[in-house]
Each structure stands twice: as C-alpha cells, then as structure tokens.
Amino acid sequence: MPRLLNKTALVTGAASGIGAEIARLFAQEGAFVILCDIDDNQGQQITNELGDNAIFFHLNVAEEKEWQTLTKLILEKYHHIDVLINNAGIIGLGCHFGPQNPEECSLENWHHIHAVNLDGVFLGCKYAIKMMKPLKKGSIINVSSRSGLVGIPAACAYASSKAAVRNHTKSVALYCAQKDYQIRCNSLHPAAILTPMWLPILGEDKETAVKNISSQIPLKHMGKPMDVAQAALYLASDDSSYVTGIELTIDGGILAGSSASPTEK
Ligand SMILES: NC(=O)c1ccc[n+]([C@@H]2O[C@H](COP(=O)([O-])OP(=O)(O)OC[C@H]3O[C@@H](n4cnc5c(N)ncnc54)[C@H](O)[C@@H]3O)[C@@H](O)[C@H]2O)c1
C-alpha cells in the first residue's frame, strides 16, 4: 500500500539534491507532488520524470508575494495540501558570497542567507497552515541541519538560520496543537549528504575530499539524498500521526558523540 496515497505534497527547492529525491520518493508512494524552485529548467526536468503525478511552479521562498500567488492558485486548483517540505536552502560557501565566518561575513550576505533559509521557512509554515486548514490536517517538515544544533565557524549565517528553523518548528507545532488544527510540524537535521551543495566545498579533488570527510563520520560514509527522503516520508505519512515538534537527525552518527571523549587504552 503506497504510504502517501491521495495526499498532495509541496516540496520547495525540488530541482536538486534532497528536494528532488523527496519529490521522486513521494510520487512513487502515491502522492501528487507540487515541485517548486527558482531553477525553472532543472525543476521542470525533474517534474517531467514524474509524469502525471507532479507539477512544477516557480517559487522564490524568500518572497512573500510569490507564496501568496502560489497559495491562491493551489487553493483554487487543488483546494488544499497535506504535506509541505520546506527544503530550499543555501549555505553561501564557495560562491560569490565571500567569507562566511563571524568576523568577515558581510551584513548583506548574513541577511540574504537568513532570507532564504529562515524567512523562506517562516513564510512556508504561514501559508501551509492556510493550505492545510480546509481539511484540518497536515504535516509540515522543515529541513534544518546538524548546523542548527552546533556552531559552524566557516558558515555562521547558515548555522544561525538553521538553528532558528529548529526553534520555529516547535513554535509552529505547539501553535497548531493549541488551535486544534491537526497540523504537525517537525524538523529534519541532515549532515554530510552528498548533493550539489557540497561541490564547491569539496574542491577539485572530490574523491579525496569525500574520503577525508567520510573518515570523520561514525558510519564512515557520506549520506545519500534518499536517506533524508526516507525520513521525510515517515514524517509526511500517517505512520507519524502522534509525532510533532521533534528534530530527527540523519547524520551517520555525527551528533551522537563529542570530541575529547575518553577512549580505551
Ligand atoms: N547536503 C547536505 O549535507 C545538507 C545537510 C544539512 C542540511 N541540508 C539542507 O537540505 C536542503 C537541501 O539541500 P541540498 O543539499 O539538496 O542542496 P542543493 O543545492 O542540491 O539544492 C537546493 C535547492 O534549493 C533551491 N533554492 C535555492 N534558493 C532558493 C530560493 N530562494 N527559493 C526556492 N528554491 C531555492 C536551489 O535552486 C536548489 O534546487 C537545504 O535546506 C540544506 O540546507 C543539506
């Protein structure tokens, strides 16, 4: 029995990496998937792979007007959504953003990264509640990061935005529970998932860089987008109907330990 039969799921940042894999898995599991991204070409290409079970819309998650237009369109055409994956995000490393450490990160870049990663999630939650209220049920899944739980000196705006996503998830979960909307809200905390986001970080010798990173992970390999998609499937499906306000790590064990811990002689 497909686990998302008769559900409509909206996935942001669905043109690449984790978002694209979530869209594929959700379509396989019987959902009608609304893919959104700022990358229209790539987004449409992934959508075409999914056939009649999917549609693509342009959406810049940081722009409230675009959320308003999309919400109106979805309510008119599909009447509601059951699932929202707030997945779109940027790390700001290895591109035109410049240094991302706390001493050198520019205020402009700090604001831009928060606009996409945090404002985007705030707006997604706000408009998802509108799109879920007609059926009085739903599941919102916010893609945070391990960086929402620990500091990242080389990407401080990213880490700050993801920490805020973790916290906002709990406010949304409790607010929806207080209002008896039957809308659940949970956060995912992936780490070291090999996607295009990592390409500028890995540099020219990708293979050696992946080996080095893998050696620092308890499970000794980087994760795949499907590892995150399976966690999203659990939180989207009715299997998790008593689960709200949690944070689920998908990190090969990275956050299970700490440095300078005692070892056996
Ligand atoms: N890959 C990892 O190791 C990892 C770890 C922790 C968290 N995450 C989070 O997972 C999510 C997906 O990351 P990924 O690794 O698949 O990256 P990715 O770069 O492969 O995909 C990100 C997608 O978001 C889209 N996007 C960027 N800005 C947008 C905007 N303003 N509006 C709409 N779409 C926008 C991009 O076009 C792209 O399709 C991100 O939120 C990221 O922070 C990833």
Ligand as a Chemical Component Dictionary entry (heavy atoms), coordinates in Angstrom:
data_LIG
# 
_chem_comp.id                   LIG 
_chem_comp.type                 NON-POLYMER 
_chem_comp.pdbx_formal_charge   0 
_chem_comp.three_letter_code    LIG 
# 
loop_
_chem_comp_atom.comp_id 
_chem_comp_atom.atom_id 
_chem_comp_atom.alt_atom_id 
_chem_comp_atom.type_symbol 
_chem_comp_atom.charge 
_chem_comp_atom.model_Cartn_x 
_chem_comp_atom.model_Cartn_y 
_chem_comp_atom.model_Cartn_z 
_chem_comp_atom.pdbx_ordinal 
LIG N1  N1  N 0  23.519 18.285 1.668  1  
LIG C1  C1  C 0  23.716 18.297 2.979  2  
LIG O1  O1  O 0  24.690 17.730 3.513  3  
LIG C2  C2  C 0  22.740 19.028 3.885  4  
LIG C3  C3  C 0  22.966 18.949 5.271  5  
LIG C4  C4  C 0  22.098 19.611 6.111  6  
LIG C5  C5  C 0  21.036 20.321 5.608  7  
LIG N2  N2  N 1  20.842 20.387 4.275  8  
LIG C6  C6  C 0  19.715 21.174 3.791  9  
LIG O2  O2  O 0  18.959 20.425 2.856  10 
LIG C7  C7  C 0  18.302 21.322 1.969  11 
LIG C8  C8  C 0  18.556 20.874 0.532  12 
LIG O3  O3  O 0  19.948 20.946 0.299  13 
LIG P1  P1  P 0  20.708 20.129 -0.854 14 
LIG O4  O4  O 0  21.918 19.576 -0.231 15 
LIG O5  O5  O -1 19.762 19.266 -1.581 16 
LIG O6  O6  O 0  21.189 21.372 -1.755 17 
LIG P2  P2  P 0  21.074 21.676 -3.329 18 
LIG O7  O7  O 0  21.915 22.876 -3.521 19 
LIG O8  O8  O 0  21.343 20.449 -4.107 20 
LIG O9  O9  O 0  19.522 22.050 -3.528 21 
LIG C9  C9  C 0  18.972 23.242 -3.022 22 
LIG C10 C10 C 0  17.823 23.653 -3.944 23 
LIG O10 O10 O 0  17.230 24.844 -3.366 24 
LIG C11 C11 C 0  16.967 25.745 -4.444 25 
LIG N3  N3  N 0  16.886 27.118 -3.940 26 
LIG C12 C12 C 0  17.910 27.918 -3.531 27 
LIG N4  N4  N 0  17.427 29.120 -3.182 28 
LIG C13 C13 C 0  16.068 29.087 -3.355 29 
LIG C14 C14 C 0  15.027 30.026 -3.171 30 
LIG N5  N5  N 0  15.277 31.268 -2.751 31 
LIG N6  N6  N 0  13.755 29.635 -3.442 32 
LIG C15 C15 C 0  13.498 28.381 -3.890 33 
LIG N7  N7  N 0  14.449 27.467 -4.113 34 
LIG C16 C16 C 0  15.733 27.814 -3.838 35 
LIG C17 C17 C 0  18.115 25.533 -5.415 36 
LIG O11 O11 O 0  17.818 26.049 -6.715 37 
LIG C18 C18 C 0  18.278 24.029 -5.366 38 
LIG O12 O12 O 0  17.435 23.400 -6.307 39 
LIG C19 C19 C 0  18.851 22.720 2.282  40 
LIG O13 O13 O 0  17.944 23.393 3.115  41 
LIG C20 C20 C 0  20.122 22.413 3.045  42 
LIG O14 O14 O 0  20.491 23.444 3.908  43 
LIG C21 C21 C 0  21.682 19.755 3.382  44 
# 
loop_
_chem_comp_bond.comp_id 
_chem_comp_bond.atom_id_1 
_chem_comp_bond.atom_id_2 
_chem_comp_bond.value_order 
_chem_comp_bond.pdbx_ordinal 
LIG N1  C1  SING 1  
LIG C1  O1  DOUB 2  
LIG C1  C2  SING 3  
LIG C2  C3  SING 4  
LIG C2  C21 DOUB 5  
LIG C3  C4  DOUB 6  
LIG C4  C5  SING 7  
LIG C5  N2  DOUB 8  
LIG N2  C6  SING 9  
LIG N2  C21 SING 10 
LIG C6  O2  SING 11 
LIG C6  C20 SING 12 
LIG O2  C7  SING 13 
LIG C7  C8  SING 14 
LIG C7  C19 SING 15 
LIG C8  O3  SING 16 
LIG O3  P1  SING 17 
LIG P1  O4  DOUB 18 
LIG P1  O5  SING 19 
LIG P1  O6  SING 20 
LIG O6  P2  SING 21 
LIG P2  O7  DOUB 22 
LIG P2  O8  SING 23 
LIG P2  O9  SING 24 
LIG O9  C9  SING 25 
LIG C9  C10 SING 26 
LIG C10 O10 SING 27 
LIG C10 C18 SING 28 
LIG O10 C11 SING 29 
LIG C11 N3  SING 30 
LIG C11 C17 SING 31 
LIG N3  C12 SING 32 
LIG N3  C16 SING 33 
LIG C12 N4  DOUB 34 
LIG N4  C13 SING 35 
LIG C13 C14 SING 36 
LIG C13 C16 DOUB 37 
LIG C14 N5  SING 38 
LIG C14 N6  DOUB 39 
LIG N6  C15 SING 40 
LIG C15 N7  DOUB 41 
LIG N7  C16 SING 42 
LIG C17 O11 SING 43 
LIG C17 C18 SING 44 
LIG C18 O12 SING 45 
LIG C19 O13 SING 46 
LIG C19 C20 SING 47 
LIG C20 O14 SING 48 
# 
